[in-house]
């Protein structure tokens, strides 16, 4: 499986957003992770399609992974795809028909992914396992950056890796030099890191070190 490191833009300096997007790109990271939040699904607000479009404008070759933490992502799929999303991640807990919305995402020419919150059993996702290109296992409660990693969530990663050895499996939340190798051992191959990466003076070295830390652990 390909190892991918994704800086989360939620942890960037919003006063220098374009510069921060470029800093993430030149770090050698594989993709930019954009967390879109509504205040109903999580206790926070972040940003909308315009920031995805900004990412495409300033770093057109930097892959855009868009995580919709929304109760009704079905109302916004076309807007985010048009803005430049290349993967759309929607929550298993969302208030919409997931089979239908996964087909819509595919029809938009965008990769399809499902996300599970920490309290959601892995079994909830099993009926959709053959309809996704990627799974995201949340290792914190969504809404805010800088939270403590919930190691118990890694059992879901291990189960999904056993059932779909070919599938991209991402973890998001509390990602750093200690928790990302743990996640790789459990079976993840895509790793989001927000506060950890954007707090580094030398993000390139931090990305390189993370990549080295999981080399040989990802099968």
The 8 nearest C-alpha neighbors of each residue, nearest first, counted from 0:
[[1, 218, 2, 188, 217, 165, 167, 166],
 [0, 2, 3, 188, 217, 189, 167, 218],
 [1, 3, 188, 189, 0, 4, 217, 210],
 [2, 4, 189, 29, 190, 1, 188, 5],
 [3, 5, 190, 28, 29, 189, 191, 6],
 [4, 6, 191, 30, 31, 32, 28, 190],
 [7, 5, 192, 193, 31, 191, 32, 8],
 [8, 6, 193, 32, 9, 192, 33, 10],
 [9, 7, 11, 10, 33, 32, 6, 193],
 [8, 10, 7, 11, 34, 193, 33, 144],
 [9, 11, 193, 194, 8, 7, 197, 144],
 [12, 10, 8, 9, 13, 197, 19, 16],
 [11, 13, 14, 15, 16, 19, 10, 197],
 [14, 12, 16, 15, 11, 19, 10, 9],
 [13, 15, 12, 16, 11, 17, 19, 18],
 [16, 14, 13, 18, 12, 17, 19, 11],
 [15, 17, 13, 19, 18, 14, 12, 20],
 [16, 18, 20, 19, 15, 21, 57, 53],
 [19, 17, 21, 16, 15, 20, 22, 57],
 [18, 20, 22, 16, 21, 17, 15, 11],
 [21, 19, 17, 23, 22, 18, 16, 24],
 [20, 22, 24, 18, 23, 19, 25, 58],
 [23, 21, 19, 25, 20, 24, 18, 26],
 [22, 24, 20, 26, 21, 25, 19, 6],
 [23, 25, 21, 26, 22, 27, 61, 28],
 [24, 26, 27, 22, 23, 21, 203, 28],
 [27, 25, 203, 23, 24, 28, 202, 22],
 [26, 28, 25, 24, 203, 29, 206, 23],
 [29, 27, 4, 26, 30, 5, 24, 206],
 [28, 30, 3, 4, 5, 27, 62, 31],
 [31, 29, 62, 5, 61, 28, 63, 32],
 [30, 32, 63, 5, 6, 64, 62, 7],
 [31, 33, 7, 64, 5, 6, 65, 8],
 [34, 32, 65, 8, 66, 7, 64, 35],
 [35, 33, 66, 65, 36, 9, 67, 32],
 [34, 36, 67, 68, 45, 46, 66, 47],
 [37, 35, 68, 44, 45, 69, 34, 43],
 [36, 38, 44, 69, 39, 40, 41, 68],
 [39, 37, 43, 42, 41, 44, 40, 36],
 [40, 38, 37, 41, 70, 42, 69, 43],
 [39, 41, 70, 69, 38, 37, 68, 42],
 [40, 42, 142, 38, 43, 39, 37, 141],
 [43, 41, 38, 142, 39, 40, 44, 37],
 [42, 44, 38, 142, 41, 36, 37, 45],
 [45, 43, 36, 37, 38, 46, 42, 35],
 [44, 46, 36, 35, 43, 34, 47, 37],
 [47, 45, 35, 50, 44, 36, 48, 49],
 [46, 48, 49, 50, 35, 51, 45, 79],
 [47, 49, 51, 79, 50, 82, 52, 78],
 [50, 48, 52, 51, 47, 53, 82, 46],
 [51, 49, 53, 52, 48, 47, 54, 46],
 [50, 52, 48, 54, 53, 49, 82, 83],
 [51, 53, 82, 49, 55, 50, 54, 83],
 [54, 52, 50, 56, 55, 51, 49, 57],
 [55, 53, 51, 52, 56, 57, 58, 50],
 [54, 56, 59, 52, 58, 53, 57, 83],
 [55, 57, 53, 54, 59, 58, 52, 51],
 [56, 58, 54, 55, 59, 53, 17, 21],
 [59, 57, 55, 61, 60, 54, 56, 21],
 [60, 58, 55, 61, 56, 57, 54, 62],
 [59, 61, 58, 62, 55, 24, 63, 57],
 [62, 60, 58, 59, 30, 24, 63, 31],
 [63, 61, 30, 31, 60, 64, 85, 29],
 [64, 62, 31, 84, 85, 30, 65, 32],
 [63, 65, 32, 86, 31, 85, 33, 84],
 [66, 64, 33, 87, 84, 86, 32, 88],
 [65, 67, 88, 34, 35, 33, 87, 68],
 [68, 66, 35, 89, 69, 88, 65, 72],
 [69, 67, 36, 35, 66, 40, 37, 90],
 [68, 70, 40, 72, 37, 67, 71, 36],
 [69, 71, 93, 40, 94, 72, 39, 68],
 [72, 70, 73, 69, 94, 74, 93, 95],
 [71, 73, 74, 69, 75, 70, 76, 67],
 [72, 74, 71, 75, 76, 100, 95, 77],
 [73, 75, 72, 71, 76, 77, 78, 95],
 [76, 74, 78, 72, 73, 77, 79, 71],
 [77, 75, 79, 78, 73, 80, 74, 72],
 [76, 78, 80, 79, 75, 81, 107, 74],
 [79, 77, 81, 75, 76, 80, 82, 48],
 [78, 80, 82, 81, 48, 76, 77, 84],
 [79, 81, 84, 77, 83, 82, 78, 76],
 [82, 80, 78, 79, 83, 77, 84, 52],
 [83, 81, 52, 79, 80, 48, 51, 78],
 [82, 84, 80, 81, 52, 55, 51, 85],
 [83, 85, 80, 63, 86, 79, 65, 82],
 [86, 84, 109, 63, 64, 83, 110, 87],
 [85, 87, 110, 64, 109, 84, 65, 111],
 [88, 86, 65, 111, 66, 112, 110, 89],
 [87, 89, 112, 66, 113, 67, 65, 111],
 [90, 88, 113, 67, 114, 112, 87, 66],
 [91, 89, 114, 92, 93, 113, 115, 68],
 [90, 92, 93, 114, 115, 113, 89, 124],
 [93, 91, 90, 94, 115, 70, 116, 119],
 [94, 92, 70, 90, 91, 95, 71, 69],
 [93, 95, 70, 71, 92, 96, 72, 91],
 [96, 94, 93, 97, 71, 73, 100, 72],
 [97, 95, 99, 98, 100, 94, 93, 73],
 [96, 98, 100, 99, 95, 101, 91, 93],
 [99, 97, 101, 100, 96, 102, 127, 130],
 [98, 100, 102, 97, 96, 101, 103, 95],
 [99, 101, 103, 97, 102, 98, 104, 96],
 [102, 100, 104, 103, 98, 99, 97, 111],
 [101, 103, 105, 99, 100, 104, 106, 98],
 [104, 102, 100, 106, 105, 101, 107, 99],
 [105, 103, 101, 107, 106, 102, 109, 111],
 [104, 106, 102, 108, 107, 103, 109, 101],
 [105, 107, 103, 108, 104, 102, 109, 101],
 [108, 106, 104, 105, 109, 103, 80, 77],
 [107, 109, 105, 106, 104, 110, 85, 80],
 [108, 110, 85, 86, 107, 105, 104, 111],
 [109, 111, 86, 132, 87, 85, 105, 112],
 [112, 110, 131, 132, 87, 104, 101, 86],
 [113, 111, 88, 133, 131, 134, 132, 87],
 [112, 114, 89, 134, 88, 90, 91, 135],
 [113, 115, 90, 135, 91, 136, 89, 134],
 [116, 114, 136, 91, 137, 119, 90, 117],
 [115, 117, 137, 119, 118, 140, 114, 136],
 [118, 116, 119, 137, 152, 138, 140, 139],
 [117, 119, 116, 120, 115, 140, 152, 121],
 [120, 118, 116, 117, 115, 121, 123, 92],
 [121, 119, 122, 123, 118, 117, 115, 155],
 [120, 122, 123, 155, 124, 119, 125, 115],
 [121, 123, 125, 124, 120, 126, 119, 155],
 [124, 122, 121, 125, 120, 126, 119, 91],
 [123, 125, 122, 127, 126, 121, 128, 91],
 [124, 126, 128, 122, 127, 123, 121, 129],
 [127, 125, 124, 128, 123, 129, 122, 130],
 [128, 126, 130, 125, 129, 124, 131, 98],
 [127, 129, 125, 130, 126, 131, 124, 163],
 [128, 130, 127, 131, 126, 132, 125, 163],
 [131, 129, 127, 128, 101, 132, 98, 111],
 [132, 130, 111, 112, 133, 129, 128, 127],
 [131, 133, 111, 112, 110, 166, 167, 130],
 [132, 134, 112, 167, 131, 168, 166, 111],
 [135, 133, 168, 113, 112, 114, 169, 167],
 [136, 134, 169, 114, 170, 168, 113, 137],
 [135, 137, 170, 115, 114, 169, 138, 134],
 [138, 136, 171, 116, 139, 117, 170, 115],
 [137, 139, 172, 149, 148, 171, 152, 117],
 [140, 138, 172, 137, 148, 149, 141, 146],
 [139, 141, 117, 116, 142, 138, 137, 172],
 [142, 140, 139, 143, 41, 116, 137, 68],
 [141, 143, 41, 43, 42, 140, 144, 36],
 [142, 144, 141, 145, 146, 43, 140, 42],
 [145, 143, 146, 194, 10, 193, 142, 9],
 [144, 146, 194, 173, 143, 147, 172, 193],
 [145, 147, 144, 173, 139, 148, 172, 143],
 [148, 146, 173, 149, 139, 145, 172, 138],
 [147, 149, 173, 138, 139, 150, 172, 146],
 [150, 148, 138, 151, 139, 152, 147, 117],
 [149, 151, 152, 153, 148, 138, 178, 181],
 [152, 150, 153, 149, 154, 138, 155, 117],
 [153, 151, 150, 154, 155, 138, 149, 117],
 [152, 154, 156, 155, 151, 150, 185, 157],
 [153, 155, 157, 156, 152, 151, 158, 185],
 [156, 154, 158, 153, 157, 121, 152, 159],
 [155, 157, 153, 159, 154, 158, 186, 185],
 [156, 158, 185, 154, 160, 155, 186, 159],
 [159, 157, 155, 161, 160, 156, 154, 162],
 [158, 160, 162, 156, 161, 157, 163, 155],
 [159, 161, 164, 157, 163, 158, 162, 186],
 [162, 160, 158, 159, 163, 164, 157, 186],
 [161, 163, 159, 160, 164, 158, 128, 157],
 [164, 162, 160, 165, 166, 161, 159, 128],
 [163, 165, 160, 166, 161, 162, 159, 167],
 [166, 164, 163, 167, 0, 160, 162, 168],
 [167, 165, 163, 164, 133, 168, 132, 160],
 [166, 168, 133, 188, 134, 169, 165, 132],
 [169, 167, 134, 187, 188, 133, 135, 189],
 [170, 168, 189, 135, 190, 187, 134, 136],
 [169, 171, 136, 190, 135, 137, 191, 138],
 [172, 170, 191, 137, 138, 190, 136, 174],
 [173, 171, 139, 138, 174, 148, 137, 170],
 [172, 174, 148, 147, 146, 145, 175, 139],
 [173, 175, 192, 172, 179, 178, 191, 171],
 [176, 174, 178, 177, 179, 195, 173, 192],
 [175, 177, 179, 178, 209, 180, 174, 212],
 [178, 176, 175, 179, 180, 181, 174, 212],
 [179, 177, 181, 175, 180, 174, 176, 182],
 [178, 180, 182, 181, 174, 175, 177, 176],
 [181, 179, 183, 213, 182, 178, 212, 177],
 [182, 180, 178, 184, 179, 183, 185, 177],
 [181, 183, 179, 185, 180, 184, 187, 178],
 [184, 182, 187, 180, 186, 185, 181, 217],
 [183, 185, 181, 182, 186, 216, 180, 217],
 [186, 184, 182, 157, 183, 156, 153, 187],
 [187, 185, 183, 184, 157, 160, 156, 182],
 [188, 186, 183, 168, 182, 169, 189, 185],
 [187, 189, 2, 168, 217, 183, 169, 3],
 [190, 188, 169, 3, 2, 187, 168, 4],
 [189, 191, 4, 170, 169, 5, 3, 192],
 [192, 190, 5, 171, 6, 4, 174, 170],
 [193, 191, 174, 6, 7, 195, 196, 5],
 [192, 194, 7, 10, 6, 195, 196, 197],
 [193, 195, 10, 197, 196, 145, 198, 192],
 [194, 196, 193, 198, 175, 197, 192, 199],
 [197, 195, 198, 199, 193, 194, 202, 192],
 [196, 198, 194, 199, 195, 11, 193, 10],
 [199, 197, 196, 195, 194, 200, 202, 10],
 [200, 198, 201, 202, 196, 197, 195, 205],
 [199, 201, 202, 198, 197, 196, 205, 203],
 [202, 200, 199, 203, 204, 205, 26, 196],
 [201, 203, 205, 199, 204, 26, 196, 200],
 [202, 204, 26, 206, 205, 201, 27, 207],
 [205, 203, 207, 206, 202, 201, 208, 26],
 [204, 206, 202, 208, 207, 203, 209, 201],
 [207, 205, 209, 203, 208, 204, 202, 210],
 [208, 206, 204, 210, 205, 209, 211, 203],
 [207, 209, 205, 211, 210, 206, 204, 212],
 [210, 208, 212, 206, 211, 207, 176, 205],
 [209, 211, 207, 208, 212, 213, 206, 214],
 [212, 210, 208, 214, 209, 213, 207, 215],
 [213, 211, 209, 210, 214, 180, 208, 176],
 [212, 214, 216, 180, 211, 210, 183, 215],
 [215, 213, 211, 216, 212, 210, 217, 2],
 [214, 216, 217, 213, 218, 212, 211, 183],
 [217, 215, 213, 214, 184, 183, 218, 180],
 [218, 216, 183, 215, 188, 213, 214, 0],
 [217, 0, 216, 215, 186, 188, 1, 183]]
